Amino acid sequence: MTLRRPLVLLFCIFAASCIFATKSARADGNAAIVIRGVDVDVTAADAVTAREKAVLDGQRKALQQAFALLAQPADAARLASLSAGLSDQQITDMLVDYEVESERASTVRYIGKLAFRFRADSIGDLLQRNGLPYAASESGPVLLVPVLAIDGANQLWEDGNIWREFWVKHAPASGLVPLRLPRGDQADQAAINGDQAAAGDTARLQALAQRYGVSDVVVAVAQRTSSSPAVALTVKQLGLSGTAGGFQDKFDGSTSDPDAAFNQAVDRIIGQLQQDWIDQNRVTSAAEQNLTVDAPIDGIAQWADLRRRLASIGTLRRVDVVYLMRSQAELALTYVGDRDQLARALQQRALALKDNGDGHTLLQPAAAGQP
């Protein structure tokens, strides 16, 4: 590290460390890769043995699906070999937990559908040790706005919004794309209503995102009639620069289980957001690249916040402080992947790269509506 001005010495005392790497931040165990809907069917000497064998079979199938999500299709043969060489215990050690989505059992047979959550850092480290590029970094938090369209009315904050109540009661386990729900307080109610959210009112949704300190908002409209358990799902994702994507789906539900369609819709949303994030950030090369940026800062608190945001980006391998002053820092970023991937990851942390035209690149807070 080179300090170019005497003024930085005092500042560095408060900043604690002028050089920091990001790997430890990715290895905190918070990010999880979620694989849902894993079918198992095992027959054994008794029901207990069949269930235990089904979980082991299921976790191996789920790991193969996680590998397929993270790595390049061209690496399929190597991934199959890598998976086959792992013991059941080695796979179990990479798990956060698992849950039973559905099950049926007899005295000798177990049939079920399971969901598994793997520690992203464990899978990422395994792929990296075997020379396979991967993308296992956690996304920045995404604000979920659940709108219930029922009998011609769009409900958001109303007491009758059972779609929002479902998310409150069944908050999803953490994954690569952590979801937050707005509180629904008076400020939220003044900011946007159900009709405006369903219509994708960009200005109001971006203002809501800013209130919660996130860059991306997902509006999930669940359309339902009072006479049917079916749900038609329409999802729109909005980033700082406008609409970032979306999808539609339909779930028939069950008359015997009023929550069935909602459960399926939640799984679809979580799975699609995770898939989209991985597709956008999959690293095609482990080769490291370097970029020097100028970052305006306003005091120690903002400097600490910048460090926190950078440390959460999985493709950033290292951040070196070239110099640090009261109002600006020059940082040397070492990252894998391409610059567009880095820019997307930064945007999810409400940060933006901007070329100044004089050979310098600025790293600054992202503003709503900026590309």
Long-range contacts (C-beta under 8 A, 24 or more apart in sequence): 1-320, 1-321, 1-322, 2-322, 2-323, 3-323, 3-324, 4-322, 4-323, 5-323, 5-325, 7-325, 7-326, 8-323, 8-324, 8-325, 11-300, 11-324, 11-325, 11-326, 12-324, 14-300, 15-300, 15-303, 15-304, 15-324, 18-321, 18-324, 19-319, 19-320, 19-321, 20-307, 20-311, 20-318, 20-319, 21-317, 21-318, 21-319, 22-310, 22-311, 22-312, 22-313, 22-314, 22-316, 22-317, 22-318, 22-319, 23-317, 24-311, 25-311, 25-312, 26-120, 26-121, 26-124, 26-136, 26-137, 26-138, 26-312, 26-314, 27-121, 27-125, 28-121, 29-96, 29-119, 29-121, 30-138, 30-174, 31-119, 31-120, 31-121, 31-136, 31-137, 31-138, 31-174, 31-175, 31-176, 31-314, 32-96, 32-117, 32-118, 32-119, 32-120, 32-173, 32-174, 32-175, 32-176, 33-66, 33-69, 33-70, 33-117, 33-118, 33-119, 33-120, 33-123, 33-136, 33-175, 33-176, 33-274, 34-115, 34-116, 34-117, 34-173, 34-175, 34-176, 34-270, 34-271, 34-274, 35-62, 35-65, 35-66, 35-115, 35-116, 35-117, 35-118, 36-101, 36-115, 36-267, 36-270, 36-271, 37-101, 37-113, 37-115, 37-267, 38-62, 38-65, 38-113, 38-114, 38-115, 38-116, 39-112, 39-113, 40-110, 40-111, 40-112, 40-113, 40-114, 41-109, 41-110, 41-111, 42-109, 42-110, 43-108, 43-109, 44-108, 44-109, 44-110, 45-108, 46-107, 46-108, 47-105, 47-106, 47-107, 47-108, 47-109, 47-110, 50-105, 50-108, 50-109, 50-110, 51-105, 51-110, 51-112, 53-110, 54-110, 54-112, 54-114, 55-98, 55-114, 56-88, 56-91, 56-92, 58-98, 58-112, 58-114, 58-116, 59-88, 59-91, 59-92, 59-95, 59-98, 59-116, 60-86, 60-88, 60-91, 62-114, 62-116, 62-118, 63-91, 63-94, 63-116, 63-118, 63-123, 66-118, 66-123, 67-123, 67-127, 69-274, 69-275, 69-278, 70-123, 70-124, 70-127, 70-134, 70-135, 70-136, 70-278, 70-282, 71-127, 71-132, 71-133, 71-134, 71-282, 72-132, 72-133, 72-282, 72-284, 75-132, 78-130, 78-132, 79-132, 82-126, 82-130, 82-132, 93-122, 94-118, 94-119, 94-122, 94-123, 94-126, 95-119, 96-173, 97-173, 115-267, 117-173, 117-174, 117-175, 120-176, 120-314, 124-314, 128-286, 131-286, 133-282, 133-283, 133-284, 133-285, 133-286, 133-336, 134-282, 134-283, 135-278, 135-281, 135-282, 135-283, 135-314, 135-315, 135-337, 136-176, 136-314, 137-176, 137-281, 137-312, 137-313, 137-314, 137-315, 137-345, 138-176, 138-177, 138-178, 138-312, 138-314, 139-176, 139-177, 139-178, 139-273, 139-277, 139-348, 140-214, 140-215, 140-216, 140-312, 140-348, 140-349, 140-350, 141-178, 141-179, 141-180, 141-214, 142-177, 142-178, 142-179, 142-180, 142-214, 142-216, 142-217, 142-218, 142-237, 142-273, 143-179, 143-180, 143-181, 143-182, 143-208, 143-209, 143-212, 143-214, 143-216, 143-217, 143-218, 144-179, 144-180, 144-181, 144-217, 144-218, 144-220, 144-269, 145-182, 145-192, 145-197, 145-205, 145-208, 145-217, 145-218, 145-219, 145-220, 146-181, 146-220, 146-222, 147-194, 147-197, 147-198, 147-219, 147-220, 147-221, 147-222, 148-194, 148-221, 148-222, 148-224, 149-198, 149-221, 149-222, 149-223, 149-224, 150-223, 150-224, 150-225, 150-226, 151-225, 151-226, 153-194, 154-193, 154-194, 154-195, 154-197, 154-198, 154-221, 155-194, 156-192, 156-193, 156-194, 156-197, 157-184, 157-188, 157-189, 157-193, 157-194, 158-194, 161-194, 162-262, 163-220, 163-222, 163-224, 163-262, 166-259, 166-262, 166-266, 167-266, 170-263, 170-266, 172-266, 172-270, 175-270, 175-274, 176-274, 176-277, 176-278, 177-270, 177-273, 177-274, 177-277, 179-218, 179-270, 179-273, 180-212, 180-214, 182-208, 182-212, 187-211, 197-221, 200-236, 200-238, 200-243, 202-238, 202-242, 202-243, 205-238, 206-238, 206-240, 206-368, 206-369, 207-368, 209-238, 209-368, 210-368, 213-350, 214-350, 215-239, 215-240, 215-347, 215-348, 215-349, 215-350, 215-366, 216-240, 216-244, 216-348, 218-269, 218-273, 220-265, 220-269, 222-262, 222-265, 224-261, 228-253, 229-253, 229-254, 229-255, 229-257, 229-258, 229-260, 229-261, 230-261, 231-261, 231-262, 231-264, 231-265, 233-265, 233-268, 233-269, 235-269, 235-272, 237-273, 237-276, 239-347, 240-347, 240-350, 240-352, 240-366, 240-367, 240-368, 240-369, 240-370, 241-347, 241-369, 241-370, 241-371, 242-369, 245-276, 247-272, 280-341, 280-344, 281-314, 281-315, 281-337, 281-341, 281-344, 281-345, 283-315, 283-336, 283-337, 283-341, 284-337, 284-338, 285-336, 285-337, 286-336, 287-336, 288-317, 288-334, 288-335, 288-336, 289-334, 289-335, 289-336, 289-337, 289-338, 289-339, 290-332, 290-333, 290-334, 290-335, 291-332, 291-333, 291-335, 291-339, 291-342, 291-361, 292-322, 292-330, 292-331, 292-332, 292-333, 292-361, 293-330, 293-331, 293-333, 293-353, 293-361, 293-362, 293-363, 294-328, 294-329, 294-330, 294-331, 294-356, 294-360, 294-361, 294-362, 294-363, 295-328, 295-329, 295-330, 295-331, 295-362, 295-363, 295-364, 296-327, 296-328, 296-362, 296-364, 297-326, 297-327, 297-328, 297-329, 298-327, 299-326, 303-329, 306-351, 309-349, 309-350, 309-351, 310-349, 310-351, 312-349, 313-342, 313-345, 313-346, 313-349, 314-345, 315-341, 315-342, 315-345, 316-342, 316-345, 331-363
